[in-house]
Amino acid sequence: MQVLIAELQKLQNTDVLLGDSISEKYQHDWSADAPGIPGAVVRPSTTRALSEVLALCHGLDQSVVVQGGLTGLTGGGIPKSGEIAINLERMTGIEELDRDAMTMTVKAGTPLQVIQEAADEAGFIFPLDLGARGTCNIGGNISTNAGGNQVLRFGMTRNLVMGLEAVMADGTVISSMNKMLKNNAGYDLKHLFIGTEGTLGIVARAVLRLFPKAGSRCTALLALEKFDDVVSLMHKLTAEFSGNLSAFEVMWESYFHFITDNVDTIDSPLEQRYPLYVLTELEGSNPEKDQELFENTLAAAMEEGLVVDALIANSEKDREGFWKIRDGVGEISAFIRDSANFDISVPISSMSAFLEQVEKEVVEAVPKAKIMVFGHIADSNLHFLCHSGSHDDVKAMYDVVYKVVGDFNGSVSAEHGIGVQKIKYLHHSRNPEEIALMKTLKLALDPKGILNHGRVLPD
Ligand SMILES: Cc1cc2nc3c(=O)[nH]c(=O)nc-3n(C[C@H](O)[C@H](O)[C@H](O)COP(=O)(O)OP(=O)(O)OC[C@H]3O[C@@H](n4cnc5c(N)ncnc54)[C@H](O)[C@@H]3O)c2cc1C
């Protein structure tokens, strides 16, 4: 590695951190996985410099791990022994905002929040939004195909990327900085790098889609008696709001009451307790008409008996109060340690049966286990956590839940990716032929296996 480091130090527009200058932040992500110290942290500031770094590493068979903002939850950016970390934090900045094409061209290390704010200042929105917005980078978002709060209306990150530039394992630059919504000229190569978690190439720049700002927003917190009513309500709101339903977050009582009972700063605005809660939003362009439609639709849902209690936000403060309950998930770790945390998908039609089966099998395996559930639902995504008070039970809970996910044809990763943590569970969601094709692609694009080895794919 010494020869390589000497060569890397000679490159322009790249700096190399060694020894004590590799601070703790380069050693871990937000997963609970053990940290790792890389042989060096290499920080290029241009695509060309990134390409030169990879060409040198490839020539000397040096394995690398790619790092964005390191907010990942599956251990993908944590250095393994003997690896060099390529960190993109110096490849940052907005290169262009094209009002006519409604696109923004950015470097991969740009924090998501910087992009959101620049879009806002120009009168647009960039609709990708997640709790880690201040720290995660767009390159990390693209390589994990991040989901977040607005998937229902705008899709995952994949839908928001028009073009990108990536550097392959041997340093070859693939520049596909497309700005056109329609472009069927051969393979759409950007998809090789979206959601592949840095295993096929490193995202260096991207062309992102912008959207007009919404002119109105209506928010409500609803209480329901049973899951079938949740599904009927979701279909009703989808039909009535004609494409303007922007949030449909479901919280089971186990989650809702845990947060409102335990977190000092978060209270339930409803007087009674119910089995299920829905936080819903409509975003449109006509404040008066939209508010009327929102209120009338919810009143009809109450008359039909789908909704048993409802509060409509009358101010931004009300809205923030509702969202605080949903975002209170970040507070759980102060009360519960040693939990198994899930980010899974199952078809909506089997969600209710799935949850029943999970509860049954988890409690059979770990009698003291408790489950807390919430999710975006409309995009099939459920988040939940299982805990028993004992660290020794965590693995058993993961094993049982992922097996049941497989039984219901679900996905072991709805949005956070596979990283290192979920490799052993990938077979529950992908068949042998799919995994073999993924390995064929990996071998074709990175024959020496130097890029993020040991992430996503089993050996
Ligand atoms: C509080 C919180 C809330 C979150 N909410 C959500 C959510 O709602 N939805 C969601 O999907 N995720 C969520 N996440 C997970 C995480 O923020 C996302 O996965 C995010 O996209 C990761 O971006 P990052 O820049 O931090 O990537 P990192 O953690 O640095 O890297 C993630 C993976 O991508 C690879 N990678 C990073 N940059 C590049 C690049 N330029 N080219 C190629 N590969 C690269 C890394 O090697 C690693 O495998 C949340 C995390 C936290 C801490």
The ligand as a Gaussian input file, in Angstrom:
#p B3LYP/6-31G(d) Opt

LIG

0 1
 C      -31.901000       9.929000      10.420000
 C      -31.840000       9.119000       9.143000
 C      -32.966000       9.047000       8.336000
 C      -32.926000       8.299000       7.149000
 N      -34.040000       8.246000       6.385000
 C      -34.024000       7.554000       5.232000
 C      -35.187000       7.495000       4.405000
 O      -36.246000       8.001000       4.739000
 N      -35.082000       6.830000       3.238000
 C      -33.923000       6.225000       2.823000
 O      -33.880000       5.643000       1.732000
 N      -32.807000       6.255000       3.608000
 C      -32.838000       6.892000       4.789000
 N      -31.710000       6.921000       5.578000
 C      -30.494000       6.188000       5.153000
 C      -29.437000       7.069000       4.435000
 O      -29.536000       8.404000       4.798000
 C      -29.590000       6.947000       2.923000
 O      -29.260000       5.621000       2.538000
 C      -28.672000       7.912000       2.125000
 O      -29.060000       7.840000       0.768000
 C      -27.192000       7.598000       2.246000
 O      -26.451000       8.690000       1.718000
 P      -24.953000       8.972000       2.214000
 O      -24.383000      10.075000       1.392000
 O      -24.928000       9.179000       3.668000
 O      -24.247000       7.591000       1.808000
 P      -23.183000       6.716000       2.613000
 O      -23.729000       6.261000       3.906000
 O      -21.866000       7.409000       2.641000
 O      -23.063000       5.461000       1.613000
 C      -24.140000       4.587000       1.412000
 C      -23.722000       3.547000       0.355000
 O      -23.540000       4.186000      -0.911000
 C      -22.184000       4.085000      -1.360000
 N      -21.848000       5.394000      -1.930000
 C      -21.845000       6.600000      -1.298000
 N      -21.560000       7.581000      -2.172000
 C      -21.392000       6.993000      -3.382000
 C      -21.089000       7.475000      -4.690000
 N      -20.895000       8.780000      -4.937000
 N      -20.986000       6.574000      -5.706000
 C      -21.170000       5.245000      -5.472000
 N      -21.445000       4.743000      -4.264000
 C      -21.551000       5.604000      -3.235000
 C      -21.381000       3.716000      -0.138000
 O      -20.247000       2.944000      -0.479000
 C      -22.385000       2.891000       0.658000
 O      -22.406000       1.568000       0.169000
 C      -31.735000       7.627000       6.782000
 C      -30.598000       7.709000       7.596000
 C      -30.653000       8.426000       8.767000
 C      -29.418000       8.493000       9.613000

